[in-house]
Amino acid sequence: MVEATAISGPACVYRTASDSRGIVEPFVLQTANTFALSTFPNPSNGTTNFEVKMPILTGNISLEIYDLMGRKVYATEDGTVNGGSKFFTWNAEASIANGIYQAVIKVGAESVAAKVVLTR
């Protein structure tokens, strides 16, 4: 059985789901009519996939990964997008320690973040 949790604020909805073993399903964050970000697998063994759905956004898109001290450990840009879906894959280098990281996707002036847990 999967239990789902939703926490909503003035402009966003956070969703997580876990089964009886405590395994967390993809983390999804939606901002009001802007875009949605899914991360999978999470926790990750070194490779994390990101799917960004942005029905109305246009602009340059980028992915940045930060550690808990706020240091940028990874960054990539993928040109200009005009709505639709976009996929990113982060292959954490061996020098990146296990832990909790913050993934930030930026599209134009908008951004959304998700927690990524790295365990090897």
N, C-alpha and C positions, 0 to 999 in steps of 0.2 A: 504494500500500500504506500502511496506517495502522499505526503502532507505538503501543502503549499502555504506560503506565507506572503502576504502583500502588505506593504506599508506605504501609505500615500501621503504626500505633502501637497503644498499649494500648486506645484507645477510638475510633479513627477510621481512615478509609481515604481517601487522596487519589488522584485519578485524572486523568491528562491523556493526550491522544493527539495525535500530530502525523503528518502525511503526509510524503512525500519532499521537499516544498518547505518543510517546517518550519512549516506552518500548524497552529496549535494548535486542537483541538476544544474544546467546552465543558468548563470546569473543574468537577468535581463533588467535593464533600466530603460524606462521610456520617459521622455520629456514631452510635455504637452504639444502634440501635433508637430513635433520637430523631427526627432529620429530616435531609433532604438538600437541598443548594443547588446549582443549576446556573446558570451565567452564559453568555450568548450575545448577540451575537458577542463574542469576546474573543481578540484585541484588538478594541476598539470605535472607531468613527469619531465617537462622540458620544452614541449611543443604546445603552444596554446593558439587556438583559432579564434578570430573575432569576426563576427558578421555585423555589419552596420546597415540598417534600413533607414533610408532618408527620403520619404516621399516627395518633399517639397524643397529640400535644401540644395543649393549649388555653391560651389567654391572649392578651394584647395582642401584636400583631405590628408590628415596625418595621424600617425599612431605614436604615442610616447609612453614609455614604461618608467615608473619611478619607484625607488625603494622607500621604506618607511621614514628615512631621514630626508626625503625630498630630492635625492640625487637621481638625475636622469641616467638610466642604465641602457636604454635603447630608444631609438627614434628612426622613423621612416616617413617619407612623404610619397604620395601616389598621384600627383597631378590634380587636375580639376575633375569634379564629378557634377552631374546634373540629375540629382534624384536617383532613386532605385536602390540597389543593394551593392555593397562592397565587402570583400573579404580580405583579411590580413592574417598572416601566420607569424607568430613570434617563436623562434627557435632559440631558447635561452642558452647562451654560451656556457661552457663548463665552469667558467670563472664566476658565474652568477650563483650566489648562495641560495639554498632553500630559504623560503620565507614568504612573506606577504608583500605584494607589489600592487601599485595603482596603475591601471592602464587608462590613458586619456586619448580619446578620439576627438579630433578637431575638424570641423567642416566650416569653412569660412570663419565667422565670428562666434559660432556655436561650439560647445564642447560637452562631452559626456564622459563619465569615468566609471570604472568597474574594478573591483578587487580581484586580484589573481593570486592564487596560492600555488607556489612552486615547491614540489616535493619530488625528490629523485631517489 
